[in-house]
Amino acid sequence: MSTDLSQFQESFFEESAEHLSTIEDGLLQLEQHPQDLDLLNRIFRAAHSIKGNSGMFGFTAVGQFTHKMETLLDQLRNGHLSVTPAIADVLLRSTDCLKLLIDAAHGEAAPDQATITQLEGELAAAAGESSKAPKQSAPGAAAGSGASTDPSQQRYRIAWTPPGWLFQRGLDPLRIIAELEELGTVESRSLDVGHVPTFSALDPEVCYLSWTCELRTVKQPSVIEAVFDFVRDDSVLTIETIKAQAEPSGQSPATPSATSPAEQGEPKPLGEILVETGVVSRETLDKALAQQKRVGEILIEQHAATPQQISHALQKQQEGAAPKKAADAASIRVDTAKIDKLINLVGELVITQSMLSDLGSRFEMGQIAVLLERIAQLERNTREIQERVMGIRMLPIGNAFSRFPRLVRDLSGKAGKKIQLLLSGEETELDKTVIESIGDPLTHLVRNSADHGLEPPDERLAAGKPEQGTIHLGAFHEGGSICITVVDDGRGLNRDRILAKALKQGLIAETDKLSDDQIWGLIFRPGFSTAEKVTDVSGRGVGMDVVKRNIEGLGGTVSIKTVTGKGTTFTLKLPLTLAIIEGMTVRVGSDTYIVPLLSILQSIQPKADCLKTVVGKGELVNVHGSYLPVMRLYEVFALQPEITDPTKAILLILETEGERVAVMVDEILGQQQVVIKSMEQNFRKVEGIAGATILGDGTVGFILDVRGLLDIARRDVPVAA
């Protein structure tokens, strides 16, 4: 039987990400509440968990660096140091470095060693000399000189019998002992091998060993016990205080016989007997115990496998580990309450199915009413299961918001501004895929508000505003969508400057008459920026176009409201999930299509005088004074229509990425939610089609890709679906 340790490593990386988030969020709060001891303890526990877990898997670099952070955090916890902006800053930068080290352990690029060394030096300098005091007293204690021992230190006897599954989970017990040595001085340690069975009964994946140590430290027993947090299940652990006794000069205060297994009624380990009888020295015994051969080496010695075969197997093992990371990226943690509700619903569905089967086996025409009632019950169960299953993918948007307190803190320092970030609606739930996709757009908007929107402190004071600017990031539900707002109380958008820049770049003509909404929309054009100078925050005209493109790629919209001198509000309107959309069902001939509801501005039945044909531009329709291109859907997909006269058909006015088009269809059938199925995975990619769905009558309905339709209209090339 072999154990795949990769599954435990993946758990380590998932938990480490949560601990890193706890550390970063805690440090940001700690700057505002430096006396909050509970907060400090929470940060310390998260760092300690990363250090302990990394040690179990042999991620030495992670453990060593975290230990440096832990030393400084311990100084803060004990009141030897106070939280200052400088200390918070070095801890935040160290958290960034720790994340890179963990990523490196996961197979990504390692951080620059010079950066690691510099941060370790800054952490040590911030901790001060007091953090090294316990270490300086260790040599005297190890020598057994009572005169040089720190009187605040205490001696503990620690007896530990690990669980039998220790090796199966890839855990190294010697790393536990090594971590004890970091707490103080291990004055003695002994290994009990008395429970190791005969070779024929030996299971190499079972731990039969026990350890007994004597530790001198200033730490409390709870700190010692925390070292064993990750192996406590099924362990036998005792921590006893060794009382000080008057002893002859030169005699060690603790001898191995004090904890000998014989005094406890257990047989003395073989190694101890060999040392006592002079057969081997203590050093020889320790070296022998440290020699643990790997499975490959043992198989080669037994001639069960050749070195080439072992090497080939190791190569295959490494190759097989590569896909694990991709699987981890697709994982999601689900509240057990959601799973419980889903299981209950499945139970109800089984009952309904059983009732229908029973009815079907003895059905008579007089039971039509009963049949319809049970079909309705089946429909209710199915609909609720669908909602619950979709709910499993729903996560609080606070997961996406969590990065912004740190971002705003760094931006305020770079821009020389005082900025506070307010969050609301963090509990609002959104599809995991959407949450992962809105990170970059929100980052651009927050950076834009910090750099362009908010004024410097002196300018705010001169305008009668508080010196500290505010950015408010909020989320709320609106119908079947979610709205995310980024609001600042800055100077607002400058209409004249935007127009001047757009004229200079040739985006508009001097004769163009634009509404406010059209003018604000100019800032989403690629390369557009009103910044007077380029900084590392903004000014290159890259960012706002990414916002609009990404949000509309998710089937959402972006809108702007601004008041000069008061501030600006950006509103993102997004679908709750990418798997289910609200759509308008339309008919062209005998074919049914679904148009995403967010793309529809209105539907009209035009009059003849509103339609024109212009050379080079094709067929146009006048909608509220603007001429829009008309796209006959039956021409695009080479269909047989029922109606060819636009004045008798329906024109859907669709918009995407600032462009509008009038799509001609025979009839609007109604509005409904549809489940999107991928065309590429189930058939092939079809231009102008975003996906497909199964309609209520069992037929396939195609979901239109509005962006794709516009591209087709420009080329005027029919597409065969």
Buried (B, 14 or more C-beta within 10 A) or exposed (E): EEEEBBEBBBEBBEBBEEBBBBBBBBBBBBBEEBEBEEBBEBBBBBBBBBBBBBBBBEBEBBBBBBBBBBBBBBBBBEEEBEBEEEBBBBBBBBBBBBBBBBBBBBEEEEBEEEEBEEBBEBBBEBBEEEBEEBEEBBEBBEEBBBEEBBEEBBBBBBBBBBBBBBBBBBBBBEBBBBBBBBBBBBBBBBBBEBBBEEEEEEEEBBBBBBBBBBBBBBBEBEBBEBBBEBBEEEEEBEBEEBEEEEEEEEEBBBBBEBBBBEEEEEEBBEBBEBBEEEEBEEEEBBEEBEEEEEEBEEBBEEEEBEEEEBEEEEEEEEEEBEEBBEEBEEEEEEEEEBEEBBEEBEEBBEEBEEBBEEBEEEEEEEEEEBBEEBEEBBEBBEEBBBEBEBBBBBBBBBBBBBBBBBBBBBBBEEBEBBBBBEBEBBEBBBBBEBBEBBBEBBBBBBBBBBBBBBBBBEEBEEEEBEEBBBBBBBBEEEEBBBBBBBBBBBBBBBBEEBBEBBEEBEBBEEEEEBEEEEBBBBBBBEEBBBBEEEEEBBBEBEBBBBBBBBBBEBBBBBBBBBEEEEBBBBBBBBBBBBBBBBBBBBBBBEBBBBBBBBBBEEBBEBEEEBBEEEEEEEBBBBBEEEBBBBBBBBBBBEBEBBBEEBEEBBBBBBBBBEEBBBBBBBEBBEEBBBBBBEBEEEEEEBBBBBBBBEBEEEEEBBBBBBBBBBEBBEEEEEBEB
